[in-house]
Amino acid sequence: MSLPDSSPALRARSLSLRANAPPPLAEALAACAAHGLDEARCADVLDLLAMLGCDAQTQAAAMWFELARRDPQAWAARAGSLPAELKRLVEGQLAAEKVWTLHALRESGTHEGLRRLLLAIIRDLRVVFVLLARQLAKMRGAMALPEAERVALARLTRDIHAPLANRLGIWQLKWELEDLAFRYLQPDTYKRIARLLDERRADREAFIAQVLAELGVALRAAGIEADLAGRPKHIYSIWKKMHRKGLEFSDLYDIRAVRILVDSVADCYAALGVVHAQWQHLPREFDDYLARPKGNGYRSLHTAVIGPQGKTLEVQIRTHAMHRDNELGVAAHWRYKEGGGADAEFEAKIAWMRKLLEPRADEDVAAGLRTELVEDRVYLLTPKGEVFDLPHGATVLDFAYYVHTEVGHRCRGAKVNGRIVPLTHQPRSGDRVEIVTAKNAEPSRDWLSPHHGYLNTSRAREKARSWFRRIAFDANLAAGRSLLERELKRLALPHADLSRLPAHFHLKSHEELLVALALGEVSAGQIARVLQEAAHPVEPAPLPAQPVARHAAPDHGALRIEGVGNLLTVLARCCQPLPGDPVRGFITKGRGVSVHRADCASLARLARRDPDRVIEVEWGHATAQSYQVDVELRGFDRKGLQKDVTNLISNVGTPIVASSSRLEGRTGEVEMRFTLRVRDFEQLSSLLGKLVALPNVVEARRVGAS
């Protein structure tokens, strides 16, 4: 969509710009001219950016974008020599082209997702000001475009740019964008309201002049210095109020309006007293946006009175600083530079801008429109250009369930921007996600496991869980039993006492527990924690900052020996018991009591030989305790497997005491063994679940008693 030909006045303006522009802007203008681009067409954009207070870098980026859009090869040749900041600003504008294309493909429906996507893919918010300025420049010249192009441009303005200008508080741009879009989309209604305004213009101007004269005298008598002006009412805002309140034009009280600008907040309220003393006010038409600013930062006093000749009149009162902010919003002070300093108020404004699409209703936008930025969302596209917003950290499988429940159930793979990715892949805002589906719905129970990382949103997990709830009870029961047996095998607890598990999870029977485990309502980590607590409660504690030496004796407070006082205790290396394991002790010569798991084969041999030296031992309350455990991992070798395994173990905070691996060259099978220090069963269970989820890993389990 191109701008109309430049006028001689604009060409003269362009030549003046090049002569007086700062170096970054002068270089951009010269590059545009050298490649046959008429920079005069963009003079209006530069004027608007200057009015917004944008710096020379931002203005230069607007010019470089024109070169990048119309001559990509020329831009590619010049981009390498430009500062990174300039390139980032241009790339932000190029990224926005995706949103314009998506908008053109949509015939109807809400455009909130596109607005959110726009701000999500733009990392430097100065780009937004360039987009708004360019759009207004296009709209000003749109009458010269063919009707179809003009209408498409107006729709884009109405759906994307005007709401963003409103939320940014850039009122002058917002009002003009709204009026021009309204003019091109509803020309008959626009002309009717314009005629009504014109028919009464002379009377209205005479009335405003009388009001300003009387008000000026009253304010000076009260000792208040103020600037007074009549406030033009925008045609779109008139129509919107008529439409929203069901009023006729003659019923609107704020067609006649004045604005009072003073130096301080105290003067605002003093001027309000003068206005109310001068004319009778309408109580229901008073708004104090000083005490309660609008969500977009707008501050002013609004009141309505019955003025001279018995006509209603709207009066707005604010300070000069508020007026600058209200007219141009944060752009009035827009001097943002990467790494540059700024005062606290400005930093607060930047922080506010970064929340621009937060879901919150706004009376100044059409009903239901919410256009504030939330950084904890990602905005993803379907192949047809629909936009879905998901919580940050969502996977492509989460996305499949957000598109439609059946798409999630039938999901078998995914492509992001045309590239095949695993179902655990977390796409970024602006990515186009294509879900590969099977003919029949068949979710995997692994999707419900938090260890595997398939589903990271509660909404998607509940949809998958509902599918399993609908299948036969016997199938869930069998699946739960299989999961529990697998977990007990991983933890090397084949004879664990499971009797307390159902009551702990407020379930009536062991069968209900198995079904809950199958549905993901109870996790393997929770099972592990309860098994540990079943023997005796042990307070979990963080691992020590440095790995404990392999032969260091555990804290004596961790174990209690029946019938005697504190004795030296050593955890047996043959079976490496963990808190919660059923344990027994064996009195050694010179090393105190060696603590074994109750089912340890070595302990059985010792007991047969010296039964009198076997004593009862139970877990006590240990603090700052960690325990040594052997873990075995089996799978098929691939590049980077060893690195992935060790990185994962390190990331979950389990120090590696020793490790070994063995590769069967003929079959490619690999076996790894690690001696680790873990806190408790829950940490071990979580680690084993994450290990078995790694590509090419077939099994990860705790090594049982020897």
matplotlib code that plots the C-alpha trace (Angstrom):
import matplotlib.pyplot as plt

x = [0.0, 1.8, 1.4, 0.1, 2.6, 4.3, 3.2, 5.7, 5.4, 6.4, 9.4, 10.6, 10.1, 12.2, 15.1, 15.1, 15.1, 18.2, 20.0, 19.3, 18.9, 21.2, 23.8, 21.8, 18.7, 20.7, 22.4, 19.1, 17.5, 20.5, 20.4, 16.7, 17.3, 20.3, 18.0, 15.3, 13.0, 11.1, 11.8, 9.3, 6.5, 7.8, 8.2, 4.8, 6.0, 9.1, 7.0, 4.8, 7.7, 9.3, 6.0, 6.0, 9.5, 11.1, 14.9, 17.0, 17.6, 13.9, 13.3, 16.2, 14.8, 11.5, 13.5, 15.7, 12.5, 11.2, 14.4, 14.2, 10.6, 11.0, 14.6, 15.5, 18.8, 19.9, 18.9, 20.9, 24.0, 23.8, 22.5, 25.9, 27.4, 24.6, 24.4, 22.7, 20.1, 19.0, 18.8, 16.7, 14.2, 14.0, 13.6, 10.7, 8.9, 9.6, 8.1, 5.0, 4.4, 3.3, 0.5, -0.7, -0.7, -2.7, -5.2, -5.8, -6.6, -9.2, -12.7, -14.2, -13.8, -11.9, -8.6, -7.3, -5.0, -3.4, -2.9, -1.3, 0.9, 2.1, 3.4, 4.7, 6.9, 8.2, 10.9, 11.7, 8.5, 9.8, 8.8, 5.1, 5.5, 6.9, 4.0, 1.4, 3.0, 3.4, -0.2, -1.5, 0.5, -1.0, -4.5, -4.1, -3.3, -5.7, -8.3, -6.1, -6.0, -8.4, -11.5, -10.7, -7.2, -8.6, -11.2, -8.6, -6.3, -9.1, -10.1, -6.5, -6.4, -9.6, -8.7, -5.0, -3.5, -6.3, -6.7, -2.9, -2.7, -5.5, -3.8, -0.5, -2.3, -1.2, -4.5, -3.8, -2.8, -5.6, -8.4, -7.2, -6.7, -10.3, -11.8, -10.1, -11.0, -14.6, -14.7, -13.6, -15.6, -18.9, -18.8, -22.5, -22.7, -19.5, -20.8, -24.2, -22.5, -20.0, -22.9, -24.7, -21.5, -21.0, -24.6, -24.1, -20.5, -21.1, -23.5, -21.1, -18.1, -20.0, -21.1, -17.6, -16.2, -18.7, -17.9, -14.1, -14.6, -16.8, -14.6, -11.4, -12.8, -13.9, -10.6, -8.5, -10.8, -9.9, -6.2, -5.8, -3.5, -5.0, -4.9, -8.3, -9.3, -12.3, -12.0, -12.9, -15.1, -14.0, -16.6, -15.9, -16.2, -19.5, -20.9, -19.6, -21.4, -24.6, -24.4, -23.4, -26.0, -28.8, -28.8, -29.6, -27.1, -29.2, -29.1, -25.3, -24.1, -20.4, -20.6, -19.7, -16.6, -13.7, -10.4, -8.7, -4.9, -3.3, 0.0, -0.7, -3.2, -4.3, -5.2, -7.2, -9.5, -9.6, -10.6, -13.3, -14.8, -14.8, -16.6, -19.3, -19.8, -20.2, -22.7, -25.0, -23.2, -24.7, -23.7, -23.9, -21.5, -18.5, -15.4, -12.2, -9.4, -6.9, -7.7, -8.5, -6.5, -7.7, -6.0, -4.0, -2.6, -5.1, -5.5, -8.0, -11.1, -14.3, -17.5, -20.6, -22.6, -25.6, -23.8, -24.9, -28.2, -29.2, -26.9, -24.9, -21.2, -18.4, -15.3, -12.0, -9.4, -5.8, -2.3, 0.0, 2.1, -1.0, -2.1, 1.2, 0.9, -2.7, -2.1, 0.9, 1.0, 4.4, 5.6, 5.7, 8.8, 9.9, 13.7, 14.3, 17.9, 19.3, 21.3, 20.6, 19.6, 16.1, 14.3, 12.0, 8.8, 10.0, 11.1, 7.6, 6.1, 8.2, 7.2, 3.6, 4.0, 5.4, 2.0, 0.0, -2.1, -3.1, -6.7, -8.6, -11.8, -11.4, -14.3, -12.5, -12.3, -15.2, -16.9, -14.9, -11.7, -8.6, -5.3, -2.6, 0.5, 1.2, 4.8, 3.9, 1.9, 3.0, 1.1, 1.1, -0.3, -2.1, -1.4, -4.5, -3.3, -5.5, -3.8, -3.9, -2.4, -1.1, 0.8, 4.5, 6.2, 3.4, 4.4, 3.2, 1.1, -0.5, -1.2, -2.9, -5.3, -5.9, -6.8, -9.4, -9.7, -9.8, -6.7, -4.9, -6.2, -5.1, -1.8, 1.1, 3.7, 4.2, 6.0, 7.1, 7.8, 7.9, 10.5, 9.6, 9.9, 9.2, 5.9, 7.8, 9.0, 8.1, 7.4, 7.9, 5.6, 5.0, 5.8, 3.5, 2.6, 1.2, -0.1, 0.2, -2.8, -3.7, -7.0, -8.0, -7.8, -5.2, -3.4, -0.5, -0.5, 3.0, 1.5, 0.1, 3.5, 5.1, 8.5, 8.2, 7.2, 4.6, 1.8, 2.7, -0.8, -3.5, -6.2, -4.5, -3.7, -7.4, -8.5, -6.2, -7.2, -10.9, -10.2, -8.7, -11.6, -14.1, -12.4, -13.2, -12.5, -10.6, -8.2, -7.5, -7.0, -4.5, -2.7, -2.4, -1.1, 1.5, 2.6, 2.8, 4.8, 7.1, 7.7, 8.4, 10.8, 12.6, 13.0, 13.9, 11.0, 9.3, 8.0, 7.0, 4.0, 1.2, -1.6, -1.4, -1.4, -5.2, -6.0, -3.2, -4.7, -8.3, -9.2, -11.3, -9.5, -6.3, -8.2, -9.2, -5.5, -4.5, -7.1, -6.0, -2.4, -3.5, -5.3, -2.4, -4.3, -1.6, 2.0, 4.8, 6.7, 3.8, 3.8, 7.5, 7.2, 4.4, 6.4, 9.3, 7.0, 5.2, 8.0, 8.7, 8.4, 11.7, 12.1, 13.5, 16.5, 18.6, 21.8, 25.0, 26.8, 29.7, 29.2, 29.7, 32.7, 31.9, 32.8, 31.5, 29.2, 25.6, 24.3, 23.6, 20.2, 19.1, 18.7, 17.4, 18.6, 16.2, 17.3, 20.6, 21.9, 23.6, 26.0, 28.1, 26.0, 27.1, 24.8, 25.7, 27.2, 25.8, 22.2, 22.4, 19.2, 17.2, 14.9, 11.7, 13.2, 12.5, 15.9, 17.8, 21.2, 24.2, 26.7, 30.2, 33.6, 35.0, 32.6, 29.5, 26.2, 26.0, 22.5, 21.0, 17.7, 15.6, 15.6, 19.3, 20.9, 24.1, 22.3, 20.5, 23.9, 25.3, 22.2, 22.5, 26.0, 25.6, 21.9, 22.6, 24.3, 21.2, 19.3, 16.2, 16.8, 14.4, 14.6, 14.6, 14.5, 17.6, 18.6, 20.9, 21.1, 21.8, 22.1, 24.1, 22.3, 23.3, 21.3, 21.4, 20.4, 20.0, 19.4, 20.8, 23.9, 23.6, 25.7, 25.5, 23.7, 26.3, 26.4, 22.5, 22.4, 25.1, 23.6, 20.2, 21.5, 23.5, 20.5, 18.3, 20.9, 22.0, 25.8, 27.5, 29.9, 31.0, 30.1, 30.8, 29.5, 29.7, 28.9, 28.0, 29.5, 27.6, 24.1, 24.7, 23.2, 24.7, 24.6, 25.5, 25.9, 26.0, 26.5, 24.5, 23.7, 19.9, 17.7, 14.9, 12.6, 10.7, 13.9, 15.0, 11.7, 11.6, 15.2, 14.4, 11.3, 13.3, 16.1, 13.8, 12.2, 15.5, 15.7, 17.2, 16.9, 14.9, 15.1, 16.4, 16.1, 17.7, 19.9, 18.4, 19.9, 22.9]
y = [0.0, 3.2, 6.8, 9.3, 11.4, 14.2, 17.8, 20.5, 21.7, 18.3, 18.2, 21.5, 20.2, 17.2, 19.2, 21.3, 18.2, 16.8, 20.1, 20.3, 16.7, 15.1, 12.7, 9.4, 10.9, 12.7, 9.4, 7.6, 10.3, 10.4, 6.6, 6.8, 9.5, 7.5, 4.5, 6.5, 6.7, 10.0, 10.8, 13.7, 11.2, 10.5, 14.1, 13.9, 10.8, 12.7, 15.7, 13.4, 11.7, 15.0, 16.1, 12.9, 13.8, 10.7, 10.8, 11.0, 7.2, 6.5, 8.9, 7.5, 4.0, 5.1, 6.1, 3.0, 0.9, 2.5, 1.4, -2.1, -2.6, -1.3, -2.5, -5.4, -5.9, -2.3, -2.6, -5.8, -4.2, -1.2, -2.9, -4.4, -0.9, 0.5, 0.5, -2.5, -0.2, 1.1, -2.4, -3.5, -0.6, -1.5, -5.2, -4.4, -2.6, -5.5, -7.9, -5.8, -6.5, -10.0, -8.5, -6.4, -9.4, -11.5, -8.7, -8.5, -12.3, -12.0, -11.1, -10.8, -11.6, -10.1, -8.5, -8.5, -11.3, -9.4, -6.3, -8.5, -10.2, -6.9, -5.7, -9.1, -9.4, -5.8, -5.7, -2.0, 0.1, 3.0, 1.0, 1.4, 5.2, 4.8, 2.5, 4.9, 7.9, 6.1, 5.0, 8.5, 9.8, 7.1, 7.9, 11.6, 10.8, 7.9, 9.9, 9.5, 5.7, 3.4, 2.7, -0.9, 0.1, 3.0, 0.9, -1.8, 0.9, 2.3, -1.1, -1.8, 1.6, 1.1, -2.5, -2.1, 1.4, 3.6, 1.2, 1.1, 4.9, 5.1, 2.7, 4.6, 7.8, 9.5, 11.4, 13.6, 10.7, 8.5, 11.1, 11.8, 8.0, 7.4, 10.3, 9.3, 5.6, 6.6, 8.9, 6.2, 3.3, 5.1, 8.1, 8.9, 9.0, 11.0, 13.6, 13.8, 14.6, 17.0, 18.9, 19.2, 20.6, 23.0, 24.2, 25.3, 26.4, 30.2, 30.0, 27.6, 29.8, 32.8, 30.9, 29.6, 33.1, 34.4, 31.5, 32.1, 35.8, 35.2, 32.4, 34.5, 37.3, 35.0, 33.1, 36.3, 37.6, 34.5, 35.0, 32.0, 32.2, 30.0, 29.4, 28.9, 27.4, 25.9, 22.2, 20.7, 17.7, 14.8, 13.4, 9.8, 10.5, 12.2, 9.3, 6.8, 8.6, 8.8, 5.1, 4.1, 6.1, 6.1, 9.9, 12.3, 14.9, 17.6, 15.7, 15.9, 18.4, 18.3, 19.5, 22.8, 22.5, 24.5, 23.6, 25.3, 24.8, 25.8, 25.4, 23.0, 20.4, 22.9, 25.4, 22.6, 22.3, 26.0, 26.5, 23.8, 25.9, 29.0, 27.1, 25.7, 29.1, 30.7, 28.2, 25.4, 22.1, 18.7, 16.4, 13.2, 14.5, 15.1, 12.9, 13.3, 11.7, 13.4, 11.4, 8.3, 8.4, 6.3, 3.0, 4.5, 7.4, 10.1, 12.8, 15.7, 17.1, 16.8, 18.7, 19.8, 22.9, 24.9, 27.8, 31.1, 31.0, 27.9, 25.7, 22.8, 23.1, 20.6, 22.0, 20.1, 21.3, 20.1, 21.3, 22.1, 19.0, 16.8, 18.3, 17.5, 13.9, 13.6, 15.0, 12.9, 10.4, 8.9, 10.0, 13.6, 12.6, 9.9, 10.0, 6.3, 5.3, 1.8, 1.9, 5.6, 7.1, 8.3, 9.7, 7.6, 8.9, 8.1, 4.6, 4.1, 5.1, 2.6, -0.1, 0.8, 0.7, -2.8, -3.9, -2.5, -5.5, -6.5, -7.7, -4.8, -3.0, 0.6, 2.9, 4.8, 1.7, -0.2, -2.6, -5.7, -4.3, -5.0, -3.9, -4.0, -6.0, -9.0, -10.2, -13.6, -14.7, -16.0, -15.3, -18.1, -18.5, -21.3, -22.0, -20.0, -17.0, -17.3, -16.0, -17.9, -16.5, -19.1, -18.7, -18.3, -21.8, -23.5, -26.3, -27.1, -29.8, -27.2, -25.2, -28.2, -28.4, -24.6, -24.8, -27.6, -30.5, -33.0, -31.6, -32.1, -35.7, -36.6, -34.7, -36.8, -34.2, -30.5, -28.1, -24.6, -22.3, -25.3, -27.2, -30.4, -30.1, -32.4, -32.0, -30.6, -27.6, -24.2, -21.8, -18.0, -15.2, -14.9, -18.5, -20.3, -23.7, -26.6, -29.6, -33.1, -35.2, -38.9, -40.2, -41.4, -39.7, -41.5, -39.3, -40.7, -41.1, -39.7, -36.3, -36.1, -36.6, -33.4, -35.0, -35.4, -31.7, -32.3, -30.2, -27.1, -25.5, -26.7, -26.2, -28.6, -31.2, -31.2, -31.8, -34.8, -36.1, -35.9, -38.1, -40.8, -40.4, -41.4, -44.7, -47.9, -48.1, -51.3, -49.7, -46.9, -49.3, -51.4, -48.3, -47.0, -50.3, -50.4, -46.8, -47.7, -50.8, -49.0, -46.3, -48.8, -50.6, -47.3, -46.6, -50.2, -50.5, -53.8, -54.5, -51.0, -50.6, -49.0, -49.2, -45.6, -44.2, -43.9, -42.1, -39.7, -38.6, -38.6, -41.6, -44.5, -47.5, -48.7, -48.9, -45.3, -44.5, -46.4, -44.6, -41.2, -42.1, -43.1, -39.8, -37.7, -36.5, -38.1, -37.9, -40.3, -37.7, -37.5, -41.3, -41.3, -38.6, -40.5, -43.7, -41.9, -40.5, -43.9, -45.3, -42.2, -38.5, -37.0, -33.3, -32.5, -30.3, -28.8, -30.5, -29.1, -26.4, -28.8, -32.5, -34.7, -37.0, -40.6, -42.1, -39.3, -40.6, -39.3, -37.2, -39.5, -37.6, -39.2, -42.7, -44.0, -47.3, -49.2, -49.8, -48.0, -44.4, -42.8, -45.0, -44.4, -45.3, -45.9, -46.3, -49.6, -49.2, -52.5, -51.3, -47.6, -47.1, -43.8, -42.2, -44.1, -47.5, -50.2, -50.6, -52.8, -52.4, -54.7, -54.2, -54.1, -54.3, -50.8, -49.0, -48.8, -49.9, -50.5, -49.6, -51.8, -51.9, -54.6, -56.7, -56.4, -59.7, -58.8, -58.2, -61.6, -63.3, -61.5, -62.3, -66.0, -65.9, -63.7, -63.2, -61.6, -58.6, -57.6, -54.8, -52.7, -49.2, -46.6, -43.2, -40.1, -36.4, -35.5, -32.0, -30.9, -34.5, -36.1, -39.7, -41.7, -43.7, -45.7, -45.0, -47.1, -45.8, -47.9, -46.8, -46.4, -44.3, -41.0, -37.9, -35.8, -38.4, -38.4, -34.6, -34.4, -36.9, -35.2, -31.7, -32.9, -34.4, -31.3, -29.0, -30.7, -30.3, -33.9, -34.0, -36.8, -38.7, -41.3, -42.4, -45.0, -46.1, -49.1, -49.2, -52.3, -51.4, -54.0, -53.1, -49.5, -50.1, -48.0, -48.5, -45.7, -45.9, -42.9, -42.6, -39.6, -37.6, -37.1, -35.5, -38.0, -40.2, -37.3, -35.8, -39.2, -40.0, -36.6, -37.2, -40.7, -39.4, -36.7, -39.0, -41.6, -38.7, -37.9, -39.1, -42.6, -43.4, -46.6, -47.1, -45.2, -46.8, -47.0, -50.0, -52.4, -54.4, -56.5]
z = [0.0, -1.2, -0.3, -2.9, -4.9, -3.0, -3.3, -4.2, -0.6, 0.7, -1.7, -0.4, 3.2, 2.3, 1.0, 4.1, 6.3, 4.6, 5.0, 8.7, 9.9, 12.5, 11.1, 11.6, 9.9, 7.2, 6.2, 6.0, 3.9, 1.5, 1.2, 0.3, -2.3, -3.8, -4.5, -6.2, -3.2, -2.8, 0.9, 0.6, 0.9, 4.4, 5.5, 7.2, 9.1, 10.3, 11.3, 13.4, 15.0, 15.8, 17.4, 19.5, 20.7, 19.1, 18.8, 15.6, 15.7, 15.6, 12.8, 10.8, 11.4, 9.8, 6.6, 6.6, 6.8, 3.6, 1.9, 3.4, 2.3, -1.2, -2.0, 0.3, -1.5, -1.0, 2.7, 3.1, 1.6, 4.0, 7.2, 8.2, 8.6, 10.8, 14.6, 16.2, 17.7, 14.3, 12.8, 15.7, 15.1, 11.4, 12.1, 14.4, 11.6, 9.3, 11.8, 12.0, 8.3, 9.4, 11.4, 8.5, 6.2, 8.7, 9.1, 5.4, 5.4, 8.1, 7.0, 10.5, 14.2, 17.0, 16.3, 19.9, 19.2, 16.4, 18.6, 21.2, 18.7, 17.3, 20.6, 21.6, 18.5, 18.9, 21.5, 21.2, 21.9, 19.9, 16.8, 17.9, 17.5, 14.0, 13.0, 14.3, 12.6, 9.3, 9.5, 10.1, 7.2, 5.0, 6.2, 5.5, 1.9, 1.5, -0.5, -3.5, -3.2, -5.0, -2.9, -2.1, -0.8, 1.1, 2.9, 3.7, 5.1, 7.2, 8.6, 9.6, 11.3, 13.2, 14.3, 15.2, 15.2, 16.8, 19.8, 20.3, 20.1, 22.7, 25.1, 24.7, 25.5, 22.2, 22.0, 19.0, 16.8, 18.3, 17.5, 14.0, 13.2, 14.5, 12.6, 9.3, 9.6, 10.4, 7.4, 5.0, 6.5, 7.2, 4.8, 5.0, 8.8, 8.9, 6.5, 8.4, 11.7, 10.0, 8.5, 11.9, 13.3, 10.4, 10.5, 14.1, 13.8, 13.9, 16.9, 18.7, 18.1, 19.4, 22.5, 23.2, 22.9, 25.5, 27.8, 27.6, 28.3, 31.4, 32.7, 32.2, 34.3, 37.1, 37.3, 37.4, 40.2, 42.1, 41.5, 39.3, 36.2, 33.5, 29.7, 28.2, 24.9, 23.2, 22.7, 19.3, 19.5, 17.2, 14.9, 15.7, 19.5, 18.9, 16.9, 19.5, 22.3, 20.3, 19.5, 23.0, 24.9, 22.3, 22.0, 19.2, 18.2, 19.8, 23.2, 23.5, 26.1, 25.3, 21.7, 23.4, 25.5, 27.0, 28.5, 31.5, 31.9, 35.2, 36.9, 39.8, 41.1, 43.8, 41.0, 39.3, 42.2, 42.8, 39.1, 39.5, 42.4, 40.3, 37.4, 39.8, 41.4, 38.0, 36.6, 37.9, 37.5, 36.6, 39.4, 37.4, 34.8, 37.1, 36.9, 39.0, 37.0, 39.2, 42.2, 40.1, 36.8, 34.0, 33.4, 30.5, 32.7, 31.6, 34.3, 34.3, 35.9, 33.9, 34.7, 32.9, 33.7, 32.4, 30.9, 29.3, 27.4, 29.4, 27.1, 28.5, 28.5, 29.2, 31.1, 31.4, 33.9, 34.2, 34.6, 31.6, 32.3, 32.4, 29.1, 27.5, 28.8, 27.8, 24.3, 23.5, 26.3, 27.1, 23.8, 25.1, 27.0, 24.7, 24.9, 25.4, 24.5, 25.0, 28.2, 28.8, 32.1, 32.9, 35.9, 38.1, 36.6, 33.1, 34.2, 35.6, 32.3, 30.4, 32.9, 32.3, 28.5, 28.9, 30.3, 27.4, 26.6, 30.1, 30.1, 31.4, 30.1, 28.9, 28.5, 25.7, 23.5, 21.9, 24.3, 25.0, 23.5, 25.7, 24.5, 27.2, 26.9, 29.1, 28.9, 30.4, 27.3, 23.9, 20.7, 18.2, 14.7, 13.1, 9.4, 8.6, 10.5, 13.6, 16.7, 20.0, 23.2, 25.7, 29.0, 28.8, 28.8, 26.9, 24.5, 21.0, 22.6, 24.8, 21.7, 20.0, 22.9, 22.9, 19.2, 19.8, 22.3, 19.5, 17.8, 21.1, 21.5, 17.9, 18.0, 16.8, 15.9, 15.3, 12.9, 14.0, 11.1, 8.8, 11.0, 12.8, 16.6, 19.6, 21.4, 24.4, 22.3, 23.7, 20.7, 20.9, 20.1, 16.3, 15.5, 13.1, 14.6, 12.5, 14.4, 12.7, 13.7, 13.5, 12.3, 15.8, 19.2, 21.3, 23.9, 25.7, 29.5, 29.5, 28.6, 32.1, 33.8, 34.9, 34.5, 30.7, 30.1, 27.4, 28.9, 31.0, 31.2, 33.5, 30.8, 28.4, 31.2, 32.3, 28.7, 28.4, 31.8, 30.8, 27.8, 30.1, 32.5, 29.7, 28.9, 30.8, 34.5, 34.1, 31.6, 34.0, 36.8, 34.8, 33.7, 37.2, 38.5, 35.8, 36.6, 40.3, 39.7, 37.4, 40.0, 42.8, 40.5, 39.7, 43.4, 44.2, 46.7, 45.6, 49.1, 50.2, 52.5, 50.3, 52.9, 53.9, 50.4, 49.7, 53.0, 52.4, 49.1, 50.6, 48.5, 49.7, 48.3, 46.6, 43.3, 43.5, 44.1, 41.0, 38.8, 40.2, 39.3, 35.8, 35.3, 36.6, 39.6, 41.8, 40.6, 41.0, 43.0, 45.5, 45.8, 46.5, 49.2, 51.0, 50.9, 52.6, 55.3, 55.8, 57.9, 59.9, 59.1, 58.0, 57.6, 54.2, 54.1, 51.3, 50.2, 51.6, 49.5, 48.9, 48.1, 51.2, 51.0, 50.0, 53.3, 55.6, 58.3, 58.3, 61.2, 64.2, 64.6, 61.3, 62.8, 66.1, 67.5, 69.7, 73.3, 73.4, 73.2, 70.3, 68.5, 65.4, 62.4, 58.8, 55.8, 54.1, 50.7, 49.5, 49.5, 50.2, 52.2, 51.9, 54.5, 54.4, 53.4, 56.0, 57.7, 60.2, 61.8, 62.1, 64.9, 63.3, 64.9, 65.1, 62.7, 64.9, 63.4, 59.7, 58.5, 55.7, 53.9, 55.5, 52.3, 51.7, 50.6, 52.4, 55.6, 55.2, 54.9, 58.0, 60.0, 59.3, 60.4, 63.5, 64.3, 67.7, 66.1, 64.2, 65.9, 65.2, 63.6, 62.5, 60.9, 63.1, 62.3, 60.3, 59.3, 56.5, 55.4, 52.0, 51.1, 48.6, 46.0, 42.9, 39.7, 36.6, 33.1, 30.0, 26.4, 22.9, 22.2, 20.4, 20.1, 23.2, 25.4, 28.1, 28.2, 28.4, 31.2, 33.3, 32.7, 33.8, 37.0, 37.7, 37.0, 39.5, 42.3, 42.9, 43.1, 41.2, 43.5, 40.9, 37.4, 34.8, 31.4, 29.1, 25.4, 23.4, 20.0, 18.1, 19.2, 20.2, 23.7, 26.5, 30.2, 32.6, 36.4, 38.7, 42.4, 43.5, 46.7, 47.0, 49.6, 49.7, 47.6, 46.0, 44.6, 43.4, 41.8, 40.0, 38.7, 37.4, 35.6, 33.9, 32.9, 31.3, 29.3, 27.5, 23.9, 23.5, 27.2, 27.8, 31.5, 34.6, 38.0, 41.4, 41.8, 44.3, 47.1, 46.1]

ax = plt.figure().add_subplot(projection="3d")
ax.plot(x, y, z, "-o")
ax.set_aspect("equal")
plt.show()
